[in-house]
Amino acid sequence: MNDKEQITAVVVRLRNFHAVDQQERIGKALLHWIGDPLRPKTDKGNLRINPILVLLAAMALLAGGTFLFFSLVQL
């Protein structure tokens, strides 16, 4: 298989792959991204958020609060 045939084959495979997901909405993709990878839904069918994202958000809030406290309070 020469280079041109290989490039053509890769292009065809990529077009077929991306043609399947043309109707995917950004909201669904975002919910899939923030969902827990092990158990994305609760028993009631609600979204379960990834615990790592919750931890990172809590750490960002703590760091932001600490920064604001020490920059706004006169010691």
PDB file of N, CA, C and O in Angstrom:
ATOM      1  N   MET A   1       0.850  -1.166   0.000  1.00  0.00           N
ATOM      2  CA  MET A   1       0.000   0.000   0.000  1.00  0.00           C
ATOM      3  C   MET A   1       0.904   1.240   0.000  1.00  0.00           C
ATOM      4  O   MET A   1       1.731   1.413   0.895  1.00  0.00           O
ATOM      5  N   ASN A   2       0.740   2.086  -0.998  1.00  0.00           N
ATOM      6  CA  ASN A   2       1.583   3.282  -1.041  1.00  0.00           C
ATOM      7  C   ASN A   2       0.971   4.392  -0.185  1.00  0.00           C
ATOM      8  O   ASN A   2      -0.101   4.229   0.397  1.00  0.00           O
ATOM      9  N   ASP A   3       1.673   5.513  -0.124  1.00  0.00           N
ATOM     10  CA  ASP A   3       1.259   6.596   0.774  1.00  0.00           C
ATOM     11  C   ASP A   3      -0.098   7.179   0.405  1.00  0.00           C
ATOM     12  O   ASP A   3      -0.917   7.442   1.286  1.00  0.00           O
ATOM     13  N   LYS A   4      -0.342   7.380  -0.864  1.00  0.00           N
ATOM     14  CA  LYS A   4      -1.604   7.998  -1.291  1.00  0.00           C
ATOM     15  C   LYS A   4      -2.797   7.099  -0.965  1.00  0.00           C
ATOM     16  O   LYS A   4      -3.831   7.595  -0.518  1.00  0.00           O
ATOM     17  N   GLU A   5      -2.674   5.808  -1.178  1.00  0.00           N
ATOM     18  CA  GLU A   5      -3.755   4.868  -0.855  1.00  0.00           C
ATOM     19  C   GLU A   5      -4.000   4.830   0.657  1.00  0.00           C
ATOM     20  O   GLU A   5      -5.142   4.764   1.112  1.00  0.00           O
ATOM     21  N   GLN A   6      -2.922   4.874   1.412  1.00  0.00           N
ATOM     22  CA  GLN A   6      -3.059   4.832   2.867  1.00  0.00           C
ATOM     23  C   GLN A   6      -3.746   6.104   3.377  1.00  0.00           C
ATOM     24  O   GLN A   6      -4.610   6.033   4.252  1.00  0.00           O
ATOM     25  N   ILE A   7      -3.369   7.252   2.840  1.00  0.00           N
ATOM     26  CA  ILE A   7      -4.004   8.505   3.249  1.00  0.00           C
ATOM     27  C   ILE A   7      -5.478   8.499   2.877  1.00  0.00           C
ATOM     28  O   ILE A   7      -6.316   8.944   3.661  1.00  0.00           O
ATOM     29  N   THR A   8      -5.801   8.004   1.696  1.00  0.00           N
ATOM     30  CA  THR A   8      -7.198   7.937   1.263  1.00  0.00           C
ATOM     31  C   THR A   8      -7.999   7.016   2.181  1.00  0.00           C
ATOM     32  O   THR A   8      -9.134   7.330   2.537  1.00  0.00           O
ATOM     33  N   ALA A   9      -7.420   5.892   2.560  1.00  0.00           N
ATOM     34  CA  ALA A   9      -8.108   4.959   3.451  1.00  0.00           C
ATOM     35  C   ALA A   9      -8.354   5.591   4.819  1.00  0.00           C
ATOM     36  O   ALA A   9      -9.425   5.416   5.400  1.00  0.00           O
ATOM     37  N   VAL A  10      -7.376   6.319   5.331  1.00  0.00           N
ATOM     38  CA  VAL A  10      -7.532   6.971   6.629  1.00  0.00           C
ATOM     39  C   VAL A  10      -8.614   8.047   6.551  1.00  0.00           C
ATOM     40  O   VAL A  10      -9.426   8.172   7.468  1.00  0.00           O
ATOM     41  N   VAL A  11      -8.634   8.813   5.484  1.00  0.00           N
ATOM     42  CA  VAL A  11      -9.642   9.859   5.320  1.00  0.00           C
ATOM     43  C   VAL A  11     -11.037   9.252   5.269  1.00  0.00           C
ATOM     44  O   VAL A  11     -11.963   9.780   5.884  1.00  0.00           O
ATOM     45  N   VAL A  12     -11.195   8.158   4.547  1.00  0.00           N
ATOM     46  CA  VAL A  12     -12.501   7.496   4.449  1.00  0.00           C
ATOM     47  C   VAL A  12     -12.938   6.985   5.817  1.00  0.00           C
ATOM     48  O   VAL A  12     -14.099   7.140   6.194  1.00  0.00           O
ATOM     49  N   ARG A  13     -12.017   6.377   6.561  1.00  0.00           N
ATOM     50  CA  ARG A  13     -12.366   5.873   7.890  1.00  0.00           C
ATOM     51  C   ARG A  13     -12.732   7.008   8.842  1.00  0.00           C
ATOM     52  O   ARG A  13     -13.672   6.875   9.626  1.00  0.00           O
ATOM     53  N   LEU A  14     -11.999   8.125   8.783  1.00  0.00           N
ATOM     54  CA  LEU A  14     -12.332   9.270   9.639  1.00  0.00           C
ATOM     55  C   LEU A  14     -13.681   9.864   9.280  1.00  0.00           C
ATOM     56  O   LEU A  14     -14.450  10.220  10.173  1.00  0.00           O
ATOM     57  N   ARG A  15     -13.983   9.979   8.008  1.00  0.00           N
ATOM     58  CA  ARG A  15     -15.291  10.502   7.599  1.00  0.00           C
ATOM     59  C   ARG A  15     -16.422   9.589   8.057  1.00  0.00           C
ATOM     60  O   ARG A  15     -17.465  10.072   8.497  1.00  0.00           O
ATOM     61  N   ASN A  16     -16.231   8.294   7.961  1.00  0.00           N
ATOM     62  CA  ASN A  16     -17.256   7.356   8.439  1.00  0.00           C
ATOM     63  C   ASN A  16     -17.422   7.441   9.951  1.00  0.00           C
ATOM     64  O   ASN A  16     -18.539   7.362  10.463  1.00  0.00           O
ATOM     65  N   PHE A  17     -16.320   7.601  10.658  1.00  0.00           N
ATOM     66  CA  PHE A  17     -16.383   7.704  12.117  1.00  0.00           C
ATOM     67  C   PHE A  17     -17.121   8.964  12.543  1.00  0.00           C
ATOM     68  O   PHE A  17     -17.973   8.912  13.430  1.00  0.00           O
ATOM     69  N   HIS A  18     -16.805  10.089  11.925  1.00  0.00           N
ATOM     70  CA  HIS A  18     -17.435  11.353  12.311  1.00  0.00           C
ATOM     71  C   HIS A  18     -18.852  11.490  11.766  1.00  0.00           C
ATOM     72  O   HIS A  18     -19.627  12.290  12.291  1.00  0.00           O
ATOM     73  N   ALA A  19     -19.205  10.753  10.755  1.00  0.00           N
ATOM     74  CA  ALA A  19     -20.563  10.826  10.214  1.00  0.00           C
ATOM     75  C   ALA A  19     -21.577  10.231  11.190  1.00  0.00           C
ATOM     76  O   ALA A  19     -22.748  10.611  11.168  1.00  0.00           O
ATOM     77  N   VAL A  20     -21.149   9.319  12.031  1.00  0.00           N
ATOM     78  CA  VAL A  20     -22.048   8.688  12.996  1.00  0.00           C
ATOM     79  C   VAL A  20     -22.492   9.679  14.063  1.00  0.00           C
ATOM     80  O   VAL A  20     -23.648   9.644  14.483  1.00  0.00           O
ATOM     81  N   ASP A  21     -21.598  10.570  14.515  1.00  0.00           N
ATOM     82  CA  ASP A  21     -21.883  11.471  15.628  1.00  0.00           C
ATOM     83  C   ASP A  21     -22.260  12.885  15.197  1.00  0.00           C
ATOM     84  O   ASP A  21     -22.007  13.830  15.945  1.00  0.00           O
ATOM     85  N   GLN A  22     -22.844  13.060  14.042  1.00  0.00           N
ATOM     86  CA  GLN A  22     -23.192  14.401  13.590  1.00  0.00           C
ATOM     87  C   GLN A  22     -24.319  15.009  14.415  1.00  0.00           C
ATOM     88  O   GLN A  22     -24.377  16.231  14.552  1.00  0.00           O
ATOM     89  N   GLN A  23     -25.198  14.213  14.957  1.00  0.00           N
ATOM     90  CA  GLN A  23     -26.352  14.721  15.692  1.00  0.00           C
ATOM     91  C   GLN A  23     -26.100  14.840  17.192  1.00  0.00           C
ATOM     92  O   GLN A  23     -27.019  15.162  17.945  1.00  0.00           O
ATOM     93  N   GLU A  24     -24.883  14.588  17.633  1.00  0.00           N
ATOM     94  CA  GLU A  24     -24.595  14.675  19.063  1.00  0.00           C
ATOM     95  C   GLU A  24     -24.634  16.136  19.509  1.00  0.00           C
ATOM     96  O   GLU A  24     -23.998  16.994  18.896  1.00  0.00           O
ATOM     97  N   ARG A  25     -25.357  16.406  20.541  1.00  0.00           N
ATOM     98  CA  ARG A  25     -25.514  17.751  21.058  1.00  0.00           C
ATOM     99  C   ARG A  25     -24.439  18.044  22.089  1.00  0.00           C
ATOM    100  O   ARG A  25     -23.920  17.138  22.742  1.00  0.00           O
ATOM    101  N   ILE A  26     -24.114  19.317  22.227  1.00  0.00           N
ATOM    102  CA  ILE A  26     -23.058  19.698  23.155  1.00  0.00           C
ATOM    103  C   ILE A  26     -23.493  19.465  24.598  1.00  0.00           C
ATOM    104  O   ILE A  26     -22.657  19.160  25.448  1.00  0.00           O
ATOM    105  N   GLY A  27     -24.767  19.602  24.886  1.00  0.00           N
ATOM    106  CA  GLY A  27     -25.255  19.360  26.247  1.00  0.00           C
ATOM    107  C   GLY A  27     -25.084  17.909  26.656  1.00  0.00           C
ATOM    108  O   GLY A  27     -24.673  17.622  27.780  1.00  0.00           O
ATOM    109  N   LYS A  28     -25.397  16.993  25.751  1.00  0.00           N
ATOM    110  CA  LYS A  28     -25.226  15.570  26.051  1.00  0.00           C
ATOM    111  C   LYS A  28     -23.760  15.220  26.226  1.00  0.00           C
ATOM    112  O   LYS A  28     -23.403  14.424  27.095  1.00  0.00           O
ATOM    113  N   ALA A  29     -22.903  15.821  25.394  1.00  0.00           N
ATOM    114  CA  ALA A  29     -21.468  15.558  25.510  1.00  0.00           C
ATOM    115  C   ALA A  29     -20.933  16.086  26.837  1.00  0.00           C
ATOM    116  O   ALA A  29     -20.093  15.441  27.465  1.00  0.00           O
ATOM    117  N   LEU A  30     -21.413  17.259  27.269  1.00  0.00           N
ATOM    118  CA  LEU A  30     -20.984  17.827  28.540  1.00  0.00           C
ATOM    119  C   LEU A  30     -21.451  16.959  29.708  1.00  0.00           C
ATOM    120  O   LEU A  30     -20.685  16.707  30.638  1.00  0.00           O
ATOM    121  N   LEU A  31     -22.694  16.505  29.663  1.00  0.00           N
ATOM    122  CA  LEU A  31     -23.189  15.632  30.732  1.00  0.00           C
ATOM    123  C   LEU A  31     -22.407  14.319  30.788  1.00  0.00           C
ATOM    124  O   LEU A  31     -22.143  13.789  31.867  1.00  0.00           O
ATOM    125  N   HIS A  32     -22.044  13.806  29.621  1.00  0.00           N
ATOM    126  CA  HIS A  32     -21.248  12.578  29.579  1.00  0.00           C
ATOM    127  C   HIS A  32     -19.855  12.829  30.155  1.00  0.00           C
ATOM    128  O   HIS A  32     -19.290  11.956  30.813  1.00  0.00           O
ATOM    129  N   TRP A  33     -19.296  14.028  29.908  1.00  0.00           N
ATOM    130  CA  TRP A  33     -17.957  14.358  30.372  1.00  0.00           C
ATOM    131  C   TRP A  33     -17.909  14.534  31.890  1.00  0.00           C
ATOM    132  O   TRP A  33     -16.947  14.108  32.530  1.00  0.00           O
ATOM    133  N   ILE A  34     -18.939  15.157  32.474  1.00  0.00           N
ATOM    134  CA  ILE A  34     -18.905  15.396  33.921  1.00  0.00           C
ATOM    135  C   ILE A  34     -19.484  14.234  34.722  1.00  0.00           C
ATOM    136  O   ILE A  34     -19.396  14.226  35.950  1.00  0.00           O
ATOM    137  N   GLY A  35     -20.069  13.265  34.047  1.00  0.00           N
ATOM    138  CA  GLY A  35     -20.665  12.129  34.752  1.00  0.00           C
ATOM    139  C   GLY A  35     -19.618  11.190  35.327  1.00  0.00           C
ATOM    140  O   GLY A  35     -18.492  11.111  34.836  1.00  0.00           O
ATOM    141  N   ASP A  36     -20.009  10.486  36.370  1.00  0.00           N
ATOM    142  CA  ASP A  36     -19.132   9.499  37.001  1.00  0.00           C
ATOM    143  C   ASP A  36     -18.894   8.354  36.022  1.00  0.00           C
ATOM    144  O   ASP A  36     -19.856   7.773  35.519  1.00  0.00           O
ATOM    145  N   PRO A  37     -17.631   8.015  35.738  1.00  0.00           N
ATOM    146  CA  PRO A  37     -17.375   6.957  34.762  1.00  0.00           C
ATOM    147  C   PRO A  37     -17.790   5.561  35.235  1.00  0.00           C
ATOM    148  O   PRO A  37     -18.084   4.694  34.412  1.00  0.00           O
ATOM    149  N   LEU A  38     -17.816   5.339  36.538  1.00  0.00           N
ATOM    150  CA  LEU A  38     -18.171   4.016  37.034  1.00  0.00           C
ATOM    151  C   LEU A  38     -19.682   3.817  37.136  1.00  0.00           C
ATOM    152  O   LEU A  38     -20.202   2.777  36.733  1.00  0.00           O
ATOM    153  N   ARG A  39     -20.379   4.807  37.670  1.00  0.00           N
ATOM    154  CA  ARG A  39     -21.840   4.735  37.803  1.00  0.00           C
ATOM    155  C   ARG A  39     -22.413   6.093  37.399  1.00  0.00           C
ATOM    156  O   ARG A  39     -22.617   6.946  38.263  1.00  0.00           O
ATOM    157  N   PRO A  40     -22.679   6.317  36.107  1.00  0.00           N
ATOM    158  CA  PRO A  40     -23.112   7.642  35.654  1.00  0.00           C
ATOM    159  C   PRO A  40     -24.508   8.038  36.123  1.00  0.00           C
ATOM    160  O   PRO A  40     -24.823   9.228  36.142  1.00  0.00           O
ATOM    161  N   LYS A  41     -25.341   7.095  36.497  1.00  0.00           N
ATOM    162  CA  LYS A  41     -26.704   7.404  36.935  1.00  0.00           C
ATOM    163  C   LYS A  41     -26.944   6.821  38.325  1.00  0.00           C
ATOM    164  O   LYS A  41     -26.390   5.783  38.686  1.00  0.00           O
ATOM    165  N   THR A  42     -27.786   7.517  39.099  1.00  0.00           N
ATOM    166  CA  THR A  42     -28.185   6.989  40.402  1.00  0.00           C
ATOM    167  C   THR A  42     -29.297   5.956  40.197  1.00  0.00           C
ATOM    168  O   THR A  42     -29.701   5.673  39.069  1.00  0.00           O
ATOM    169  N   ASP A  43     -29.780   5.405  41.303  1.00  0.00           N
ATOM    170  CA  ASP A  43     -30.865   4.428  41.203  1.00  0.00           C
ATOM    171  C   ASP A  43     -32.146   5.056  40.673  1.00  0.00           C
ATOM    172  O   ASP A  43     -32.958   4.380  40.041  1.00  0.00           O
ATOM    173  N   LYS A  44     -32.329   6.360  40.933  1.00  0.00           N
ATOM    174  CA  LYS A  44     -33.520   7.065  40.457  1.00  0.00           C
ATOM    175  C   LYS A  44     -33.361   7.582  39.035  1.00  0.00           C
ATOM    176  O   LYS A  44     -34.315   8.110  38.463  1.00  0.00           O
ATOM    177  N   GLY A  45     -32.168   7.440  38.451  1.00  0.00           N
ATOM    178  CA  GLY A  45     -31.934   7.896  37.095  1.00  0.00           C
ATOM    179  C   GLY A  45     -31.326   9.277  36.985  1.00  0.00           C
ATOM    180  O   GLY A  45     -31.187   9.804  35.882  1.00  0.00           O
ATOM    181  N   ASN A  46     -30.956   9.880  38.123  1.00  0.00           N
ATOM    182  CA  ASN A  46     -30.341  11.198  38.115  1.00  0.00           C
ATOM    183  C   ASN A  46     -28.846  11.094  37.790  1.00  0.00           C
ATOM    184  O   ASN A  46     -28.233  10.039  37.948  1.00  0.00           O
ATOM    185  N   LEU A  47     -28.284  12.200  37.337  1.00  0.00           N
ATOM    186  CA  LEU A  47     -26.869  12.241  36.999  1.00  0.00           C
ATOM    187  C   LEU A  47     -26.019  12.209  38.260  1.00  0.00           C
ATOM    188  O   LEU A  47     -26.301  12.912  39.231  1.00  0.00           O
ATOM    189  N   ARG A  48     -24.979  11.388  38.234  1.00  0.00           N
ATOM    190  CA  ARG A  48     -24.017  11.339  39.335  1.00  0.00           C
ATOM    191  C   ARG A  48     -22.733  12.001  38.830  1.00  0.00           C
ATOM    192  O   ARG A  48     -22.142  11.553  37.848  1.00  0.00           O
ATOM    193  N   ILE A  49     -22.307  13.070  39.508  1.00  0.00           N
ATOM    194  CA  ILE A  49     -21.151  13.845  39.066  1.00  0.00           C
ATOM    195  C   ILE A  49     -19.866  13.133  39.464  1.00  0.00           C
ATOM    196  O   ILE A  49     -19.789  12.488  40.509  1.00  0.00           O
ATOM    197  N   ASN A  50     -18.862  13.265  38.607  1.00  0.00           N
ATOM    198  CA  ASN A  50     -17.563  12.658  38.838  1.00  0.00           C
ATOM    199  C   ASN A  50     -16.962  13.206  40.138  1.00  0.00           C
ATOM    200  O   ASN A  50     -16.844  14.422  40.288  1.00  0.00           O
ATOM    201  N   PRO A  51     -16.580  12.335  41.077  1.00  0.00           N
ATOM    202  CA  PRO A  51     -16.044  12.803  42.362  1.00  0.00           C
ATOM    203  C   PRO A  51     -14.745  13.589  42.220  1.00  0.00           C
ATOM    204  O   PRO A  51     -14.465  14.457  43.047  1.00  0.00           O
ATOM    205  N   ILE A  52     -13.958  13.311  41.208  1.00  0.00           N
ATOM    206  CA  ILE A  52     -12.721  14.057  41.006  1.00  0.00           C
ATOM    207  C   ILE A  52     -13.034  15.511  40.666  1.00  0.00           C
ATOM    208  O   ILE A  52     -12.343  16.420  41.125  1.00  0.00           O
ATOM    209  N   LEU A  53     -14.077  15.734  39.860  1.00  0.00           N
ATOM    210  CA  LEU A  53     -14.463  17.106  39.531  1.00  0.00           C
ATOM    211  C   LEU A  53     -14.982  17.850  40.756  1.00  0.00           C
ATOM    212  O   LEU A  53     -14.734  19.045  40.909  1.00  0.00           O
ATOM    213  N   VAL A  54     -15.695  17.153  41.618  1.00  0.00           N
ATOM    214  CA  VAL A  54     -16.176  17.770  42.857  1.00  0.00           C
ATOM    215  C   VAL A  54     -14.987  18.158  43.739  1.00  0.00           C
ATOM    216  O   VAL A  54     -14.968  19.249  44.308  1.00  0.00           O
ATOM    217  N   LEU A  55     -14.009  17.280  43.852  1.00  0.00           N
ATOM    218  CA  LEU A  55     -12.814  17.564  44.648  1.00  0.00           C
ATOM    219  C   LEU A  55     -12.036  18.747  44.071  1.00  0.00           C
ATOM    220  O   LEU A  55     -11.595  19.623  44.815  1.00  0.00           O
ATOM    221  N   LEU A  56     -11.868  18.774  42.755  1.00  0.00           N
ATOM    222  CA  LEU A  56     -11.155  19.885  42.130  1.00  0.00           C
ATOM    223  C   LEU A  56     -11.893  21.208  42.310  1.00  0.00           C
ATOM    224  O   LEU A  56     -11.262  22.241  42.531  1.00  0.00           O
ATOM    225  N   ALA A  57     -13.215  21.188  42.218  1.00  0.00           N
ATOM    226  CA  ALA A  57     -13.996  22.409  42.423  1.00  0.00           C
ATOM    227  C   ALA A  57     -13.874  22.889  43.863  1.00  0.00           C
ATOM    228  O   ALA A  57     -13.746  24.089  44.106  1.00  0.00           O
ATOM    229  N   ALA A  58     -13.911  21.968  44.817  1.00  0.00           N
ATOM    230  CA  ALA A  58     -13.771  22.347  46.227  1.00  0.00           C
ATOM    231  C   ALA A  58     -12.382  22.926  46.500  1.00  0.00           C
ATOM    232  O   ALA A  58     -12.257  23.904  47.237  1.00  0.00           O
ATOM    233  N   MET A  59     -11.351  22.339  45.921  1.00  0.00           N
ATOM    234  CA  MET A  59     -10.000  22.861  46.106  1.00  0.00           C
ATOM    235  C   MET A  59      -9.847  24.236  45.462  1.00  0.00           C
ATOM    236  O   MET A  59      -9.167  25.101  46.014  1.00  0.00           O
ATOM    237  N   ALA A  60     -10.467  24.450  44.304  1.00  0.00           N
ATOM    238  CA  ALA A  60     -10.404  25.757  43.641  1.00  0.00           C
ATOM    239  C   ALA A  60     -11.126  26.811  44.480  1.00  0.00           C
ATOM    240  O   ALA A  60     -10.637  27.933  44.615  1.00  0.00           O
ATOM    241  N   LEU A  61     -12.282  26.462  45.043  1.00  0.00           N
ATOM    242  CA  LEU A  61     -12.990  27.395  45.921  1.00  0.00           C
ATOM    243  C   LEU A  61     -12.179  27.717  47.176  1.00  0.00           C
ATOM    244  O   LEU A  61     -12.135  28.869  47.607  1.00  0.00           O
ATOM    245  N   LEU A  62     -11.552  26.725  47.753  1.00  0.00           N
ATOM    246  CA  LEU A  62     -10.729  26.944  48.937  1.00  0.00           C
ATOM    247  C   LEU A  62      -9.537  27.838  48.611  1.00  0.00           C
ATOM    248  O   LEU A  62      -9.224  28.755  49.369  1.00  0.00           O
ATOM    249  N   ALA A  63      -8.881  27.580  47.500  1.00  0.00           N
ATOM    250  CA  ALA A  63      -7.737  28.404  47.106  1.00  0.00           C
ATOM    251  C   ALA A  63      -8.175  29.835  46.795  1.00  0.00           C
ATOM    252  O   ALA A  63      -7.499  30.787  47.186  1.00  0.00           O
ATOM    253  N   GLY A  64      -9.289  29.994  46.102  1.00  0.00           N
ATOM    254  CA  GLY A  64      -9.802  31.329  45.800  1.00  0.00           C
ATOM    255  C   GLY A  64     -10.210  32.081  47.059  1.00  0.00           C
ATOM    256  O   GLY A  64      -9.934  33.274  47.192  1.00  0.00           O
ATOM    257  N   GLY A  65     -10.863  31.388  47.977  1.00  0.00           N
ATOM    258  CA  GLY A  65     -11.260  32.010  49.237  1.00  0.00           C
ATOM    259  C   GLY A  65     -10.059  32.421  50.070  1.00  0.00           C
ATOM    260  O   GLY A  65     -10.057  33.492  50.678  1.00  0.00           O
ATOM    261  N   THR A  66      -9.045  31.579  50.100  1.00  0.00           N
ATOM    262  CA  THR A  66      -7.825  31.904  50.843  1.00  0.00           C
ATOM    263  C   THR A  66      -7.139  33.118  50.233  1.00  0.00           C
ATOM    264  O   THR A  66      -6.685  34.009  50.951  1.00  0.00           O
ATOM    265  N   PHE A  67      -7.065  33.149  48.911  1.00  0.00           N
ATOM    266  CA  PHE A  67      -6.460  34.293  48.235  1.00  0.00           C
ATOM    267  C   PHE A  67      -7.222  35.582  48.540  1.00  0.00           C
ATOM    268  O   PHE A  67      -6.619  36.605  48.865  1.00  0.00           O
ATOM    269  N   LEU A  68      -8.539  35.525  48.433  1.00  0.00           N
ATOM    270  CA  LEU A  68      -9.333  36.724  48.710  1.00  0.00           C
ATOM    271  C   LEU A  68      -9.212  37.162  50.160  1.00  0.00           C
ATOM    272  O   LEU A  68      -9.133  38.358  50.441  1.00  0.00           O
ATOM    273  N   PHE A  69      -9.196  36.215  51.074  1.00  0.00           N
ATOM    274  CA  PHE A  69      -9.083  36.557  52.490  1.00  0.00           C
ATOM    275  C   PHE A  69      -7.787  37.306  52.776  1.00  0.00           C
ATOM    276  O   PHE A  69      -7.797  38.357  53.417  1.00  0.00           O
ATOM    277  N   PHE A  70      -6.672  36.760  52.298  1.00  0.00           N
ATOM    278  CA  PHE A  70      -5.389  37.370  52.607  1.00  0.00           C
ATOM    279  C   PHE A  70      -5.106  38.623  51.767  1.00  0.00           C
ATOM    280  O   PHE A  70      -4.263  39.433  52.151  1.00  0.00           O
ATOM    281  N   SER A  71      -5.782  38.797  50.648  1.00  0.00           N
ATOM    282  CA  SER A  71      -5.559  40.007  49.869  1.00  0.00           C
ATOM    283  C   SER A  71      -6.487  41.143  50.303  1.00  0.00           C
ATOM    284  O   SER A  71      -6.162  42.307  50.068  1.00  0.00           O
ATOM    285  N   LEU A  72      -7.627  40.846  50.927  1.00  0.00           N
ATOM    286  CA  LEU A  72      -8.564  41.893  51.315  1.00  0.00           C
ATOM    287  C   LEU A  72      -8.516  42.256  52.801  1.00  0.00           C
ATOM    288  O   LEU A  72      -8.945  43.344  53.185  1.00  0.00           O
ATOM    289  N   VAL A  73      -8.002  41.361  53.629  1.00  0.00           N
ATOM    290  CA  VAL A  73      -7.989  41.599  55.075  1.00  0.00           C
ATOM    291  C   VAL A  73      -6.645  42.233  55.448  1.00  0.00           C
ATOM    292  O   VAL A  73      -5.583  41.752  55.055  1.00  0.00           O
ATOM    293  N   GLN A  74      -6.718  43.301  56.199  1.00  0.00           N
ATOM    294  CA  GLN A  74      -5.493  43.958  56.685  1.00  0.00           C
ATOM    295  C   GLN A  74      -5.028  43.252  57.952  1.00  0.00           C
ATOM    296  O   GLN A  74      -5.764  43.193  58.937  1.00  0.00           O
ATOM    297  N   LEU A  75      -3.840  42.731  57.931  1.00  0.00           N
ATOM    298  CA  LEU A  75      -3.300  42.035  59.108  1.00  0.00           C
ATOM    299  C   LEU A  75      -2.485  42.957  59.968  1.00  0.00           C
ATOM    300  O   LEU A  75      -1.958  42.536  60.998  1.00  0.00           O
TER     301      LEU A  75
END
